[in-house]
């Protein structure tokens, strides 16, 4: 999603934890290091992944997978895995040296998705990391 996609983000707000806030949508989309990918099924938003490029002086830039959600009616179809892989592809294209996400220890569904997408368990509580070569 880009700066002109606010209406598309609002149309996908049923996938978020709460209603989309216009100011937050505009702010997120305005940042070139913030990324929001939405998957569609028959023209309807079915899932999303958001990521934020994080740069540290001694490490460079990595992608933080901020949030992943798939509508209940569209789960178990590979949408979550495809979204994570597409964010990984984008992270590589942006020059990130890696990607990571934190997962609650009791979220087995998320952990399975990240494993399926190539993430490796790095620490406890669960943190999945993708190492780019």
PEPEGI-V250041 format. One record per backbone hydrogen bond with DSSP energy under -1.0 kcal/mol. CO is the residue of the C=O (numbers start at 1). NH is the residue of the N-H. E is the energy in kcal/mol with one decimal. If there is no record, write none. Layout:
co = {CO;CO}
nh = {NH;NH}
e = {E;E}
This chain:
co = {2;5;6;7;9;10;12;13;21;22;23;24;25;26;28;31;33;35;37;39;39;41;44;46;47;48;49;50;50;51;52;54;56;56;60;61;62;63;64;64;67;69;71;72;78;79;80;81;82;83;84;85;86;87;88;89;90;91;92;97;98;99;100;101;104;106;107;108;109;110;111;112;113;114;115;120;126;127;128;129;130}
nh = {5;9;10;11;12;13;15;16;25;26;27;28;29;30;31;34;53;51;49;46;47;44;41;71;39;69;37;66;67;35;64;62;59;60;56;97;54;100;52;66;50;48;74;75;82;83;84;85;86;87;88;89;90;91;92;93;94;96;95;132;63;130;65;128;107;108;111;112;113;114;115;116;117;119;118;129;103;122;101;120;99}
e = {-2.3;-2.0;-2.6;-2.0;-1.0;-1.6;-2.4;-1.2;-2.9;-2.4;-2.2;-2.8;-2.6;-1.5;-1.0;-1.6;-2.9;-2.5;-2.1;-3.4;-1.4;-1.7;-2.6;-3.0;-2.9;-2.4;-2.8;-1.5;-1.3;-3.1;-2.8;-2.5;-1.4;-2.5;-2.2;-2.6;-3.2;-2.4;-2.3;-1.1;-2.7;-2.6;-2.3;-1.2;-2.4;-2.5;-2.3;-2.5;-2.1;-2.3;-2.3;-2.3;-2.4;-2.7;-2.4;-2.2;-2.0;-2.6;-1.5;-1.5;-2.7;-2.8;-3.1;-1.8;-2.1;-1.2;-2.2;-2.4;-2.0;-2.6;-2.3;-2.5;-1.8;-2.9;-1.8;-1.7;-2.5;-3.0;-1.7;-1.5;-1.4}
